[in-house]
């Protein structure tokens, strides 16, 4: 049965497009059939980024027979929510007080049947200004479902119109997105093999140093 995942935000510049595109790729990496429906036609970057990764895009996709997909991710414009679509609703925000405040007002204005899930994106970008954990949940009146760390590899991937999850699978951002995809797919998360190898060799010198110190 196809699941609709609907993403929106109260304001722009919260990284919603990058999150949706990378999540779609992560879900596909778990052998899921995924479609991305972009309703925000003000931004062409989404299409360019997907085409860069050899992912098919269509001007007028036929999703009438949605059974051909496991997931359809709907990227809605900021401040707009397609409430006539039945599915799982996500509001993307950053951990800044003004963004949270506007997001709460926006969420309260919505009329949806199912619970709205909160995704806190770019955590750690402005550490001294950020609101954390239970405080966000208190201000939003809803639990935070996912937290995605700020990671410079997203900017690097964006500059070349690549997907960070594919270009930098071992990054903190990519791991968080892959974990999110696994949870949505009801699967167990395993780090990518190349990440495990990289981490092993990165920690190898430290392990040898500790071993030498013990012998001495």
Secondary structure, 3 states (H helix, E strand, C coil): CCEEEEEECCCCCCCHHHHHHHHHHHHHHCCCCEEEEECCCCCCHHHHHHHHCCCCCCCCCCCCCHHHCCEEEEECCCCCCCCCCCCEEEEEEECEHHHHHHHHHHHHCCCCCCCEEEEEEEECCCHHHECCHHHHHHHHCCCEEEEEECCHHHHHHHHCCCCHHHHCCCCHHHHHHHHHHHHHCCCCCCCCHHHHHHHHHHHHHHHHHHHHHHHC
